[in-house]
Amino acid sequence: MYSKEESQRIKREFWVAFAEKYPRKWVLYDTKIKDFSFKFYVDNKKAQVLIDIEQRNDEKRIAYFEKLEALKNILEEEFIKDLVFEKEYTLESGKTISRIWVEITGVGFSNRTNWDTIFDFFNEKMHALEMFYLEYDEFIKDIE
């Protein structure tokens, strides 16, 4: 088991190595929708690519989620399979958000032999989500 400092150092090295392997600007928080973001997540059991919808206004949050849900067939047939859609996802903090994600399990940042697998997964899945978003962002943004 690693100390907290050692774990933080390895995680930093992981993200630097990822940025070196795939040196590009990701959409992530630059969606032009407040509290609607794309995220990478990794721990020592899994890696995930996520869309988090975190509006404080539940009606707005659900409206954005339902827009994505309406596009689910297109999203899964043309861009990315095996997505999990969760309208009511509770974070550790207790906050309820909507979340859509895809993951691989059995990998972790502390095992360097997993890094290329995780990096390739991140690149492939996030790229697919970004391409989907860039094609359908006007529809998604139009919740009024």
DSSP file (Angstrom, degrees, kcal/mol; ACC not computed):
  #  RESIDUE AA STRUCTURE BP1 BP2  ACC     N-H-->O    O-->H-N    N-H-->O    O-->H-N    TCO  KAPPA ALPHA  PHI   PSI    X-CA   Y-CA   Z-CA
    1    1 A M              0   0    0      0, 0.0     2,-0.2     0, 0.0     6,-0.0   0.000 360.0 360.0 360.0 140.8    0.0    0.0    0.0
    2    2 A Y        -     0   0    0      1,-0.1     2,-0.1     2,-0.0   108,-0.0  -0.596 360.0-114.0 -91.1 151.2    1.2    3.5   -0.8
    3    3 A S     >  -     0   0    0     -2,-0.2     4,-2.7     1,-0.1     5,-0.2  -0.335  37.0-104.5 -70.1 165.8    1.4    6.4    1.5
    4    4 A K  H  > S+     0   0    0      1,-0.2     4,-2.2     2,-0.2     5,-0.2   0.906 123.0  49.0 -59.8 -42.2   -0.9    9.3    0.6
    5    5 A E  H  > S+     0   0    0      2,-0.2     4,-2.2     1,-0.2    -1,-0.2   0.910 111.8  48.2 -64.8 -43.3    2.1   11.3   -0.8
    6    6 A E  H  > S+     0   0    0      1,-0.2     4,-2.5     2,-0.2    -2,-0.2   0.905 111.2  50.6 -64.5 -42.1    3.3    8.4   -2.9
    7    7 A S  H  X S+     0   0    0     -4,-2.7     4,-2.4     1,-0.2    -1,-0.2   0.907 110.6  49.2 -62.7 -42.2   -0.1    7.8   -4.3
    8    8 A Q  H  X S+     0   0    0     -4,-2.2     4,-2.3     2,-0.2    -2,-0.2   0.888 110.6  51.2 -63.8 -39.6   -0.4   11.5   -5.2
    9    9 A R  H  X S+     0   0    0     -4,-2.2     4,-2.4     2,-0.2    -2,-0.2   0.924 111.2  46.8 -64.3 -44.7    3.0   11.4   -6.9
   10   10 A I  H  X S+     0   0    0     -4,-2.5     4,-2.5     2,-0.2    -2,-0.2   0.908 111.6  51.5 -64.0 -41.6    2.1    8.4   -8.9
   11   11 A K  H  X S+     0   0    0     -4,-2.4     4,-2.3     2,-0.2    -1,-0.2   0.905 109.9  49.7 -62.8 -40.9   -1.3    9.9   -9.9
   12   12 A R  H  X S+     0   0    0     -4,-2.3     4,-2.3     2,-0.2    -2,-0.2   0.927 111.4  48.7 -61.8 -45.3    0.6   13.1  -11.0
   13   13 A E  H  X S+     0   0    0     -4,-2.4     4,-2.6     1,-0.2    -2,-0.2   0.883 109.0  54.9 -61.4 -39.1    3.0   11.0  -13.1
   14   14 A F  H  X S+     0   0    0     -4,-2.5     4,-2.3     2,-0.2    -2,-0.2   0.949 110.3  43.9 -58.5 -51.3    0.0    9.1  -14.6
   15   15 A W  H  X S+     0   0    0     -4,-2.3     4,-2.3     1,-0.2    -2,-0.2   0.859 113.2  51.2 -67.5 -35.3   -1.7   12.4  -15.8
   16   16 A V  H  X S+     0   0    0     -4,-2.3     4,-2.0     2,-0.2    -1,-0.2   0.929 111.1  48.4 -65.0 -44.2    1.6   13.8  -17.1
   17   17 A A  H  X S+     0   0    0     -4,-2.6     4,-2.2     2,-0.2    -2,-0.2   0.887 110.9  51.1 -63.4 -39.0    2.2   10.6  -19.1
   18   18 A F  H  X S+     0   0    0     -4,-2.3     4,-2.7     1,-0.2    -1,-0.2   0.936 109.7  49.4 -62.4 -46.2   -1.3   10.7  -20.4
   19   19 A A  H  < S+     0   0    0     -4,-2.3    -1,-0.2     1,-0.2    -2,-0.2   0.835 111.6  50.1 -63.4 -32.8   -0.9   14.3  -21.6
   20   20 A E  H  < S+     0   0    0     -4,-2.0    -1,-0.2     1,-0.2    -2,-0.2   0.879 112.9  45.1 -72.8 -37.8    2.4   13.3  -23.3
   21   21 A K  H  < S+     0   0    0     -4,-2.2    -2,-0.2     1,-0.3    -1,-0.2   0.880 128.9  26.2 -73.2 -37.6    0.9   10.4  -25.1
   22   22 A Y  S  < S-     0   0    0     -4,-2.7     2,-1.7    -5,-0.2    -1,-0.3  -0.666  76.5-177.7-125.5  75.3   -2.2   12.3  -26.2
   23   23 A P        +     0   0    0      0, 0.0     2,-0.3     0, 0.0    -4,-0.1  -0.548  38.3 111.6 -80.1  86.7   -1.2   15.9  -26.3
   24   24 A R  S    S-     0   0    0     -2,-1.7     2,-0.6    -5,-0.0    -2,-0.1  -0.957  71.4 -99.6-148.5 165.9   -4.4   17.7  -27.3
   25   25 A K        -     0   0    0     -2,-0.3     2,-0.2     3,-0.0     3,-0.0  -0.822  37.9-154.6 -92.6 120.2   -7.0   20.0  -25.9
   26   26 A W        -     0   0    0     -2,-0.6     3,-0.2     1,-0.1     4,-0.2  -0.570  20.2-125.9 -89.6 156.1  -10.1   18.1  -24.6
   27   27 A V    >   +     0   0    0     -2,-0.2     3,-3.3     1,-0.2    -1,-0.1   0.959  61.5 136.2 -65.4 -51.4  -13.5   19.7  -24.4
   28   28 A L  T 3  S+     0   0    0      1,-0.3    10,-1.9     2,-0.1    -1,-0.2  -0.142  83.0   1.6  41.8-101.7  -14.0   18.7  -20.7
   29   29 A Y  T 3  S+     0   0    0      8,-0.2     2,-1.1     1,-0.2     3,-0.4   0.522 113.3  87.9 -91.2  -4.4  -15.4   21.9  -19.0
   30   30 A D    <   +     0   0    0     -3,-3.3    -1,-0.2     1,-0.2    -2,-0.1  -0.307  47.6 119.6 -92.1  52.2  -15.6   24.0  -22.2
   31   31 A T  S    S-     0   0    0     -2,-1.1    -1,-0.2     5,-0.4     3,-0.1   0.574  76.9-125.4 -90.9 -10.7  -19.1   22.8  -23.2
   32   32 A K  S    S+     0   0    0     -3,-0.4     2,-0.5     1,-0.2    -2,-0.1   0.633  82.8 105.2  68.9  14.9  -20.7   26.2  -23.1
   33   33 A I  S >  S-     0   0    0      3,-0.4     3,-1.4    -4,-0.2    -2,-0.3  -0.993  79.1-117.6-123.3 123.0  -23.3   24.8  -20.7
   34   34 A K  T 3  S+     0   0    0     -2,-0.5    21,-0.1     1,-0.3     3,-0.1  -0.348  94.9   2.0 -60.7 132.9  -22.9   25.7  -17.1
   35   35 A D  T 3  S+     0   0    0      1,-0.2    19,-3.3    -6,-0.1     2,-0.4   0.798 101.5 116.3  59.5  33.6  -22.3   22.7  -14.8
   36   36 A F  E <   +A   53   0A   0     -3,-1.4    -5,-0.4    17,-0.2    -3,-0.4  -0.958  42.1 157.3-130.4 109.9  -22.2   20.2  -17.8
   37   37 A S  E     -A   52   0A   0     15,-2.5    15,-2.9    -2,-0.4     2,-0.4  -0.936  42.2-129.8-142.2 158.0  -18.8   18.6  -18.2
   38   38 A F  E     -A   51   0A   0    -10,-1.9     2,-0.3    -2,-0.3    13,-0.2  -0.854  36.1-175.1-100.9 139.5  -16.8   15.7  -19.6
   39   39 A K  E     -A   50   0A   0     11,-2.4    11,-2.9    -2,-0.4     2,-0.4  -0.976  25.7-142.6-141.0 151.1  -14.4   14.1  -17.1
   40   40 A F  E     -A   49   0A   0     -2,-0.3     2,-0.4     9,-0.2     9,-0.2  -0.877  24.8-175.5-102.0 143.5  -11.7   11.4  -16.9
   41   41 A Y  E     +A   48   0A   0      7,-2.4     7,-3.2    -2,-0.4     2,-0.3  -0.996   8.4 167.4-141.0 137.3  -11.7    9.3  -13.7
   42   42 A V  E     +A   47   0A   0     -2,-0.4     5,-0.2     5,-0.2     2,-0.2  -0.989   4.5 156.0-146.0 140.1   -9.2    6.7  -12.6
   43   43 A D        -     0   0    0      3,-2.2    66,-1.4    -2,-0.3    67,-0.1  -0.538  62.7 -73.7-134.8-152.2   -8.6    4.9   -9.3
   44   44 A N  S    S+     0   0    0     64,-0.3    64,-0.1    -2,-0.2     3,-0.1   0.294 126.6  38.6 -97.1  13.0   -7.0    1.5   -8.5
   45   45 A K  S    S+     0   0    0      1,-0.4    61,-2.3    61,-0.1    62,-0.8   0.570 120.1   3.4-126.7 -24.5  -10.0   -0.5   -9.7
   46   46 A K  E     - B   0 105A   0     59,-0.2    -3,-2.2    60,-0.2    -1,-0.4  -0.973  49.9-136.2-158.3 165.8  -11.4    1.2  -12.8
   47   47 A A  E     -AB  42 104A   0     57,-2.3    57,-2.3    -2,-0.3     2,-0.3  -0.992  27.4-173.0-129.2 140.1  -11.1    3.9  -15.3
   48   48 A Q  E     -AB  41 103A   0     -7,-3.2    -7,-2.4    -2,-0.4     2,-0.5  -0.964  23.8-153.3-135.4 149.7  -14.1    6.0  -16.5
   49   49 A V  E     -AB  40 102A   0     53,-2.2    53,-1.8    -2,-0.3     2,-0.3  -0.997  36.2-173.5-116.5 126.5  -15.0    8.6  -19.0
   50   50 A L  E     -AB  39 101A   0    -11,-2.9   -11,-2.4    -2,-0.5     2,-0.5  -0.848  34.8-153.0-127.6 152.8  -18.0   10.6  -17.8
   51   51 A I  E     -AB  38 100A   0     49,-2.8    49,-2.2    -2,-0.3     2,-0.5  -0.993  26.5-165.9-115.4 118.9  -20.5   13.3  -18.6
   52   52 A D  E     -AB  37  99A   0    -15,-2.9   -15,-2.5    -2,-0.5     2,-0.6  -0.921  11.4-166.9-108.7 129.3  -21.6   15.0  -15.4
   53   53 A I  E     +AB  36  98A   0     45,-2.9    45,-2.3    -2,-0.5   -17,-0.2  -0.946  17.2 166.8-114.2 107.5  -24.6   17.2  -15.3
   54   54 A E        +     0   0    0    -19,-3.3   -18,-0.1    -2,-0.6   -19,-0.1   0.078   9.8 150.9-117.4  22.6  -24.4   19.1  -12.1
   55   55 A Q        -     0   0    0    -20,-0.4     6,-0.1     1,-0.2   -20,-0.1  -0.260  43.6-141.3 -56.2 139.8  -27.0   21.9  -12.3
   56   56 A R  S    S+     0   0    0      1,-0.1     2,-0.8     5,-0.0    -1,-0.2   0.839  88.9  80.5 -69.4 -32.7  -28.4   22.9   -8.9
   57   57 A N  S  > S-     0   0    0      1,-0.2     4,-2.6     2,-0.1     3,-0.3  -0.664  73.1-157.4 -77.8 109.4  -31.8   23.4  -10.5
   58   58 A D  H  > S+     0   0    0     -2,-0.8     4,-2.9     1,-0.2     5,-0.2   0.856  89.3  55.8 -59.1 -37.6  -33.1   19.8  -10.7
   59   59 A E  H  > S+     0   0    0      2,-0.2     4,-2.1     1,-0.2    -1,-0.2   0.913 111.2  44.0 -63.4 -41.2  -35.5   20.6  -13.6
   60   60 A K  H  > S+     0   0    0     -3,-0.3     4,-2.4     2,-0.2     5,-0.2   0.924 113.5  50.9 -67.2 -44.8  -32.6   22.0  -15.7
   61   61 A R  H  X S+     0   0    0     -4,-2.6     4,-2.3     1,-0.2    -2,-0.2   0.937 113.3  45.1 -58.0 -47.7  -30.4   19.1  -14.8
   62   62 A I  H  X S+     0   0    0     -4,-2.9     4,-3.0     1,-0.2    -1,-0.2   0.867 109.2  56.4 -67.1 -36.1  -33.1   16.5  -15.7
   63   63 A A  H  X S+     0   0    0     -4,-2.1     4,-1.7    -5,-0.2    -1,-0.2   0.925 109.9  45.1 -61.4 -44.3  -33.9   18.4  -18.9
   64   64 A Y  H  X S+     0   0    0     -4,-2.4     4,-2.0     2,-0.2    -2,-0.2   0.924 113.7  50.3 -64.4 -43.3  -30.2   18.1  -20.1
   65   65 A F  H  X S+     0   0    0     -4,-2.3     4,-2.6     1,-0.2    -2,-0.2   0.925 109.6  50.3 -59.8 -44.8  -30.1   14.5  -19.1
   66   66 A E  H  X S+     0   0    0     -4,-3.0     4,-2.0     1,-0.2    -1,-0.2   0.816 105.8  56.8 -67.0 -29.7  -33.4   13.7  -21.0
   67   67 A K  H  X S+     0   0    0     -4,-1.7     4,-0.9     2,-0.2    -1,-0.2   0.940 111.1  43.3 -62.4 -46.7  -31.9   15.4  -24.1
   68   68 A L  H >< S+     0   0    0     -4,-2.0     3,-0.6     1,-0.2    -2,-0.2   0.895 111.8  53.5 -65.9 -39.3  -29.0   13.0  -23.9
   69   69 A E  H >< S+     0   0    0     -4,-2.6     3,-1.4     1,-0.2     4,-0.3   0.864 103.2  57.3 -63.2 -35.8  -31.3   10.1  -23.2
   70   70 A A  H 3< S+     0   0    0     -4,-2.0     3,-0.3     1,-0.3    -1,-0.2   0.778 110.0  45.5 -64.5 -26.0  -33.3   11.0  -26.3
   71   71 A L  T <X S+     0   0    0     -4,-0.9     4,-3.0    -3,-0.6    -1,-0.3   0.308  81.1 110.8 -96.7   7.2  -30.1   10.6  -28.3
   72   72 A K  H <> S+     0   0    0     -3,-1.4     4,-2.9     1,-0.2     5,-0.3   0.875  75.3  49.8 -54.2 -46.1  -29.1    7.4  -26.7
   73   73 A N  H  > S+     0   0    0     -4,-0.3     4,-2.5    -3,-0.3     5,-0.3   0.931 114.8  43.9 -61.4 -45.3  -29.7    5.2  -29.7
   74   74 A I  H  >>S+     0   0    0      2,-0.2     4,-2.8     1,-0.2     5,-0.5   0.937 114.1  51.4 -62.7 -46.4  -27.7    7.5  -32.0
   75   75 A L  I  X>S+     0   0    0     -4,-3.0     5,-2.9     1,-0.2     4,-1.6   0.917 116.0  39.7 -56.8 -47.0  -25.0    7.8  -29.3
   76   76 A E  I  <5S+     0   0    0     -4,-2.9    -1,-0.2    -5,-0.2    -2,-0.2   0.832 119.7  44.3 -77.1 -32.1  -24.6    4.0  -28.9
   77   77 A E  I  <5S+     0   0    0     -4,-2.5    -2,-0.2    -5,-0.3    -3,-0.2   0.856 128.1  23.9 -80.2 -34.4  -24.9    3.1  -32.6
   78   78 A E  I  <5S+     0   0    0     -4,-2.8    -3,-0.2    -5,-0.3    -2,-0.2   0.670 134.3  14.8-106.6 -19.5  -22.6    5.7  -34.0
   79   79 A F  I  <<S-     0   0    0     -4,-1.6     2,-0.3    -5,-0.5    -3,-0.2   0.775 116.4  -1.6-124.9 -54.2  -20.3    6.8  -31.3
   80   80 A I      < -     0   0    0     -5,-2.9     3,-0.3    48,-0.1    -1,-0.2  -0.974  52.6-152.6-155.9 130.4  -19.9    4.7  -28.1
   81   81 A K  S    S+     0   0    0     -2,-0.3    -4,-0.1     1,-0.2    -5,-0.0  -0.475  70.5  37.5 -97.5 169.9  -21.4    1.5  -26.7
   82   82 A D  S    S+     0   0    0      1,-0.2    21,-0.3    -2,-0.2     2,-0.2   0.756  71.6 163.5  64.0  29.9  -22.0    0.3  -23.2
   83   83 A L        -     0   0    0     -3,-0.3     2,-0.5    19,-0.1    19,-0.2  -0.531  31.3-141.0 -76.8 146.1  -22.8    3.7  -21.7
   84   84 A V  E     -C  101   0A   0     17,-3.2    17,-2.0    -2,-0.2     2,-0.5  -0.943  12.5-158.9-106.7 126.5  -24.5    3.8  -18.3
   85   85 A F  E     +C  100   0A   0     -2,-0.5     2,-0.5    15,-0.2    15,-0.2  -0.927  13.7 175.4-107.1 121.7  -27.2    6.5  -17.9
   86   86 A E  E     -C   99   0A   0     13,-2.7    13,-2.6    -2,-0.5     3,-0.3  -0.910  14.4-173.9-132.0 107.1  -28.1    7.5  -14.4
   87   87 A K  E    S+     0   0A   0     -2,-0.5     2,-0.6     1,-0.3    -1,-0.1   0.864  85.6  37.0 -66.0 -37.9  -30.5   10.3  -13.9
   88   88 A E  E    S+     0   0A   0     10,-0.1     2,-0.5    11,-0.1    -1,-0.3  -0.846  73.8 165.1-120.7  92.2  -30.1   10.4  -10.1
   89   89 A Y  E     -C   97   0A   0      8,-3.4     8,-3.0    -2,-0.6     2,-0.6  -0.938  24.9-147.3-110.7 126.1  -26.4    9.8   -9.2
   90   90 A T  E     -C   96   0A   0     -2,-0.5     6,-0.2     6,-0.2     5,-0.1  -0.831  10.0-147.1 -99.3 121.0  -25.3   10.6   -5.6
   91   91 A L    >   -     0   0    0      4,-3.0     3,-2.2    -2,-0.6    -1,-0.0  -0.305  33.1-101.6 -74.6 165.0  -21.8   11.8   -5.2
   92   92 A E  T 3  S+     0   0    0      1,-0.3    -1,-0.1     2,-0.1    -2,-0.0   0.819 123.9  62.2 -56.7 -30.5  -19.8   11.0   -2.0
   93   93 A S  T 3  S-     0   0    0      2,-0.1    -1,-0.3     1,-0.1     3,-0.1   0.616 119.9-110.9 -71.0 -11.8  -20.6   14.6   -0.9
   94   94 A G  S <  S+     0   0    0     -3,-2.2     2,-0.2     1,-0.4    -2,-0.1   0.267  74.0 137.0  97.6 -10.4  -24.3   13.8   -0.9
   95   95 A K        -     0   0    0     -5,-0.1    -4,-3.0     1,-0.1     2,-0.5  -0.480  50.0-135.0 -71.6 138.7  -25.0   16.0   -4.0
   96   96 A T  E     + C   0  90A   0     -6,-0.2     2,-0.2    -2,-0.2    -6,-0.2  -0.847  35.0 158.9 -97.7 127.6  -27.3   14.5   -6.6
   97   97 A I  E     - C   0  89A   0     -8,-3.0    -8,-3.4    -2,-0.5     2,-0.4  -0.745  41.5-109.4-128.7 177.1  -26.2   14.9  -10.2
   98   98 A S  E     -B   53   0A   0    -45,-2.3   -45,-2.9    -2,-0.2     2,-0.4  -0.942  39.6-173.0-108.6 141.5  -27.0   13.1  -13.5
   99   99 A R  E     -BC  52  86A   0    -13,-2.6   -13,-2.7    -2,-0.4     2,-0.4  -0.996  20.1-172.8-141.3 139.6  -24.2   11.1  -14.9
  100  100 A I  E     +BC  51  85A   0    -49,-2.2   -49,-2.8    -2,-0.4     2,-0.3  -0.999  28.2 156.5-127.3 132.2  -23.5    9.1  -18.1
  101  101 A W  E     -BC  50  84A   0    -17,-2.0   -17,-3.2    -2,-0.4     2,-0.3  -0.975  34.9-151.5-153.8 164.8  -20.4    7.0  -18.2
  102  102 A V  E     -B   49   0A   0    -53,-1.8   -53,-2.2    -2,-0.3     2,-0.3  -0.978  28.0-178.2-133.8 146.9  -18.4    4.1  -19.7
  103  103 A E  E     -B   48   0A   0     -2,-0.3     2,-0.4   -21,-0.3   -55,-0.2  -0.964  26.5-147.2-145.5 160.0  -15.8    2.2  -17.8
  104  104 A I  E     -B   47   0A   0    -57,-2.3   -57,-2.3    -2,-0.3     3,-0.3  -0.981  25.0-155.1-121.3 142.7  -13.2   -0.5  -17.8
  105  105 A T  E     +B   46   0A   0     -2,-0.4   -59,-0.2   -59,-0.2     3,-0.1  -0.688  65.6  49.7-113.2 167.6  -12.5   -2.4  -14.6
  106  106 A G  S    S+     0   0    0    -61,-2.3     2,-0.3     1,-0.3   -60,-0.2   0.656  90.1  99.9  80.1  16.1   -9.5   -4.3  -13.4
  107  107 A V        +     0   0    0    -62,-0.8    -1,-0.3    -3,-0.3     2,-0.3  -0.917  46.0 179.7-128.9 157.6   -7.1   -1.5  -14.1
  108  108 A G    >   -     0   0    0     -2,-0.3     3,-0.9     3,-0.3     6,-0.3  -0.996  37.6-120.2-157.5 156.4   -5.6    1.2  -11.9
  109  109 A F  T 3  S+     0   0    0    -66,-1.4   -65,-0.1    -2,-0.3     6,-0.1   0.761 107.2  62.5 -70.1 -24.8   -3.3    4.1  -11.9
  110  110 A S  T 3  S+     0   0    0      1,-0.1     2,-0.8   -67,-0.1    -1,-0.2   0.666  91.0  72.1 -79.0 -13.1   -0.8    2.6   -9.5
  111  111 A N    X   -     0   0    0     -3,-0.9     3,-2.6     1,-0.1     4,-0.5  -0.856  69.3-162.7-101.5 101.5    0.0   -0.3  -11.8
  112  112 A R  G >  S+     0   0    0     -2,-0.8     3,-0.9     1,-0.3     4,-0.5   0.719  85.3  68.9 -59.2 -22.4    2.1    1.2  -14.6
  113  113 A T  G 3  S+     0   0    0      1,-0.2     4,-0.3     2,-0.1    -1,-0.3   0.714  98.4  53.5 -69.8 -16.6    1.5   -1.8  -16.8
  114  114 A N  G <> S+     0   0    0     -3,-2.6     4,-2.5    -6,-0.3     3,-0.3   0.640  84.7  89.5 -84.5 -16.6   -2.2   -0.6  -17.0
  115  115 A W  H <> S+     0   0    0     -3,-0.9     4,-3.4    -4,-0.5     5,-0.2   0.882  85.1  47.2 -56.7 -48.9   -1.3    2.9  -18.1
  116  116 A D  H  > S+     0   0    0     -4,-0.5     4,-2.6     1,-0.2    -1,-0.2   0.896 112.9  50.8 -61.4 -38.6   -1.3    2.3  -21.9
  117  117 A T  H  > S+     0   0    0     -4,-0.3     4,-2.2    -3,-0.3    -1,-0.2   0.932 114.4  43.5 -61.8 -46.0   -4.6    0.5  -21.7
  118  118 A I  H  X S+     0   0    0     -4,-2.5     4,-3.3     2,-0.2     5,-0.2   0.932 113.4  51.1 -65.8 -46.1   -6.2    3.3  -19.6
  119  119 A F  H  X S+     0   0    0     -4,-3.4     4,-2.7    -5,-0.2    -2,-0.2   0.920 112.4  46.1 -58.6 -45.0   -4.7    6.0  -21.9
  120  120 A D  H  X S+     0   0    0     -4,-2.6     4,-2.8    -5,-0.2     5,-0.2   0.903 113.4  49.6 -65.4 -41.1   -6.1    4.3  -25.0
  121  121 A F  H  X S+     0   0    0     -4,-2.2     4,-2.7    -5,-0.2     5,-0.4   0.949 112.3  48.0 -60.1 -50.4   -9.5    3.8  -23.4
  122  122 A F  H  X S+     0   0    0     -4,-3.3     4,-2.5     1,-0.2     5,-0.4   0.935 114.5  46.3 -55.6 -49.0   -9.6    7.5  -22.3
  123  123 A N  H  X S+     0   0    0     -4,-2.7     4,-2.0    -5,-0.2     5,-0.2   0.941 115.9  43.9 -62.5 -49.1   -8.6    8.7  -25.8
  124  124 A E  H  X S+     0   0    0     -4,-2.8     4,-1.9    -5,-0.2    -2,-0.2   0.942 119.9  39.5 -63.5 -49.1  -11.0    6.4  -27.7
  125  125 A K  H  X S+     0   0    0     -4,-2.7     4,-2.3    -5,-0.2    -2,-0.2   0.902 117.6  46.6 -73.4 -41.4  -14.0    7.0  -25.4
  126  126 A M  H  X S+     0   0    0     -4,-2.5     4,-2.8    -5,-0.4     5,-0.2   0.911 111.6  52.4 -68.3 -39.3  -13.6   10.7  -24.8
  127  127 A H  H  X S+     0   0    0     -4,-2.0     4,-2.6    -5,-0.4    -1,-0.2   0.928 110.1  49.0 -59.5 -43.9  -12.9   11.4  -28.5
  128  128 A A  H  X S+     0   0    0     -4,-1.9     4,-2.3    -5,-0.2    -2,-0.2   0.916 112.0  48.1 -62.9 -43.5  -16.2    9.6  -29.3
  129  129 A L  H  X S+     0   0    0     -4,-2.3     4,-2.8     1,-0.2    -1,-0.2   0.904 112.0  50.0 -64.1 -40.3  -18.1   11.6  -26.7
  130  130 A E  H  X S+     0   0    0     -4,-2.8     4,-3.0     2,-0.2     5,-0.2   0.921 109.7  49.9 -64.2 -43.6  -16.6   14.8  -28.0
  131  131 A M  H  X S+     0   0    0     -4,-2.6     4,-1.5     2,-0.2    -2,-0.2   0.915 112.6  48.2 -61.8 -42.3  -17.5   14.0  -31.6
  132  132 A F  H  X S+     0   0    0     -4,-2.3     4,-1.9    -5,-0.2     3,-0.2   0.949 113.4  47.3 -59.3 -49.7  -21.1   13.2  -30.5
  133  133 A Y  H  X S+     0   0    0     -4,-2.8     4,-1.5     1,-0.2    -2,-0.2   0.907 109.3  52.4 -62.3 -43.5  -21.3   16.4  -28.5
  134  134 A L  H  < S+     0   0    0     -4,-3.0    -1,-0.2     1,-0.2     4,-0.2   0.827 113.0  46.2 -63.8 -30.2  -19.9   18.6  -31.3
  135  135 A E  H  < S+     0   0    0     -4,-1.5    -1,-0.2    -3,-0.2    -2,-0.2   0.832 126.7  26.2 -78.7 -32.8  -22.5   17.2  -33.7
  136  136 A Y  H  X S+     0   0    0     -4,-1.9     4,-2.4    -5,-0.1    -2,-0.2   0.242  83.7 110.8-117.1  12.2  -25.5   17.5  -31.3
  137  137 A D  H  X S+     0   0    0     -4,-1.5     4,-2.9     1,-0.2     5,-0.2   0.861  77.5  54.5 -61.9 -36.6  -24.6   20.4  -29.0
  138  138 A E  H  > S+     0   0    0      1,-0.2     4,-1.2     2,-0.2    -1,-0.2   0.924 111.3  45.5 -63.3 -42.5  -27.2   22.8  -30.4
  139  139 A F  H  4 S+     0   0    0     -3,-0.2     3,-0.3     2,-0.2    -2,-0.2   0.924 114.7  48.2 -63.1 -44.8  -29.9   20.2  -29.8
  140  140 A I  H  < S+     0   0    0     -4,-2.4    -2,-0.2     1,-0.2    -1,-0.2   0.904 110.6  51.0 -63.9 -42.6  -28.6   19.5  -26.3
  141  141 A K  H  < S+     0   0    0     -4,-2.9     2,-1.8    -5,-0.2    -1,-0.2   0.760  90.0  85.5 -66.9 -25.4  -28.3   23.2  -25.3
  142  142 A D     <  +     0   0    0     -4,-1.2    -1,-0.2    -3,-0.3    -4,-0.0  -0.541  44.6 134.9 -84.3  80.1  -31.9   24.0  -26.4
  143  143 A I              0   0    0     -2,-1.8    -1,-0.2     1,-0.2    -2,-0.1   0.445 360.0 360.0-105.2  -1.2  -33.8   23.1  -23.2
  144  144 A E              0   0    0     -3,-0.2    -1,-0.2   -81,-0.0    -2,-0.1   0.503 360.0 360.0 -78.4 360.0  -36.1   26.1  -23.0
